[in-house]
Amino acid sequence: MSQYTKGKWKAISVPFENGQQYVICCGKTVASVKTRIGDNYLISAAVNACIAVNPDNPQAATEAIGDMYAALNLILKATQFDGYLPNARSSWKIIRDKCVKAINKADGRE
């Protein structure tokens, strides 16, 4: 895992020679300069969310987002039924396996 600046990232506007510039920073570390503040808010929110999921390896969390989303969708679909589900046991095993795989990926164990 590559090193990263620990702490909460934020998007801010700073004075610049031709007006305002928008940057993403963590303490005194500036990681990005963009012309649109919306880009910086999106990037800083994504970085903070990945740090919250896996503070030791936020990159692993970024790589697991798609898998986690798919696993949660399976859970949602599996819990939206009425009546008897004949293959419930095998369905839950598939769902559990996908959840475990996504969590392991987010934890950097895959």
C-alpha positions as CSV (number, residue, x, y, z in Angstrom):
1,M,0.0,0.0,0.0
2,S,1.3,3.4,-0.9
3,Q,1.5,6.0,1.8
4,Y,-1.1,8.8,2.0
5,T,-1.5,11.9,4.1
6,K,-3.6,11.0,7.1
7,G,-6.3,13.3,8.2
8,K,-9.6,14.8,6.9
9,W,-9.4,16.2,3.4
10,K,-11.4,19.3,2.4
11,A,-12.0,21.4,-0.6
12,I,-11.3,25.1,-0.2
13,S,-11.1,28.3,-2.2
14,V,-7.8,30.3,-2.0
15,P,-6.9,33.6,-3.5
16,F,-4.9,33.4,-6.7
17,E,-3.4,35.9,-9.1
18,N,-6.4,35.9,-11.4
19,G,-9.1,35.4,-8.8
20,Q,-9.9,32.3,-6.8
21,Q,-8.4,28.8,-7.1
22,Y,-10.0,25.7,-5.6
23,V,-7.8,23.1,-3.9
24,I,-8.0,19.9,-2.0
25,C,-5.9,19.8,1.1
26,C,-5.2,18.0,4.3
27,G,-3.5,20.2,6.8
28,K,-0.7,21.9,4.8
29,T,-0.7,19.2,2.1
30,V,-2.3,20.3,-1.2
31,A,-3.2,17.4,-3.4
32,S,-5.1,19.0,-6.3
33,V,-5.8,22.3,-7.9
34,K,-9.0,22.4,-10.0
35,T,-10.9,25.1,-11.7
36,R,-14.3,23.8,-10.5
37,I,-15.0,23.6,-6.8
38,G,-17.5,20.7,-7.4
39,D,-14.7,18.5,-8.5
40,N,-12.8,19.1,-5.3
41,Y,-15.8,18.5,-3.1
42,L,-16.3,15.1,-4.9
43,I,-12.7,14.1,-4.6
44,S,-12.3,15.1,-1.0
45,A,-15.6,13.3,0.0
46,A,-14.5,10.1,-1.9
47,V,-11.1,10.1,-0.2
48,N,-12.6,10.7,3.3
49,A,-15.1,7.9,2.7
50,C,-12.4,5.4,1.7
51,I,-10.3,6.4,4.7
52,A,-13.4,5.8,6.9
53,V,-13.9,2.3,5.4
54,N,-10.2,1.3,5.7
55,P,-7.9,3.8,7.4
56,D,-4.8,1.6,6.9
57,N,-5.4,1.1,3.2
58,P,-7.9,3.4,1.6
59,Q,-6.9,2.3,-1.9
60,A,-8.2,-1.1,-1.1
61,A,-11.5,0.4,-0.2
62,T,-11.7,2.3,-3.6
63,E,-11.1,-1.0,-5.4
64,A,-13.9,-2.7,-3.5
65,I,-16.7,-0.2,-4.0
66,G,-18.2,-1.9,-7.0
67,D,-18.1,-5.3,-5.4
68,M,-19.7,-3.9,-2.2
69,Y,-22.4,-2.2,-4.2
70,A,-23.2,-5.4,-6.1
71,A,-23.3,-7.5,-2.9
72,L,-25.7,-5.0,-1.2
73,N,-27.9,-5.1,-4.3
74,L,-28.1,-8.9,-4.0
75,I,-29.1,-8.6,-0.3
76,L,-31.8,-6.1,-1.2
77,K,-33.2,-8.3,-4.0
78,A,-33.0,-11.4,-1.8
79,T,-35.0,-9.7,1.0
80,Q,-37.8,-8.5,-1.3
81,F,-39.9,-11.6,-1.8
82,D,-43.3,-12.8,-0.6
83,G,-43.9,-16.4,0.4
84,Y,-41.7,-19.5,0.2
85,L,-38.2,-19.3,-1.4
86,P,-37.2,-22.9,-2.2
87,N,-33.5,-22.1,-2.8
88,A,-33.1,-19.7,0.1
89,R,-30.2,-21.6,1.6
90,S,-28.1,-21.6,-1.6
91,S,-29.1,-18.0,-2.4
92,W,-27.9,-16.8,1.0
93,K,-24.6,-18.7,0.5
94,I,-24.0,-16.9,-2.8
95,I,-24.9,-13.6,-1.2
96,R,-22.7,-14.3,1.8
97,D,-19.8,-15.3,-0.4
98,K,-20.1,-12.1,-2.4
99,C,-20.3,-10.0,0.8
100,V,-17.2,-11.7,2.3
101,K,-15.3,-11.1,-1.0
102,A,-16.2,-7.4,-1.1
103,I,-15.3,-6.9,2.5
104,N,-12.0,-8.7,2.2
105,K,-11.2,-6.6,-0.9
106,A,-12.0,-3.4,1.1
107,D,-9.8,-4.6,3.9
108,G,-7.0,-5.2,1.5
109,R,-7.0,-9.0,2.0
110,E,-7.7,-9.9,-1.6
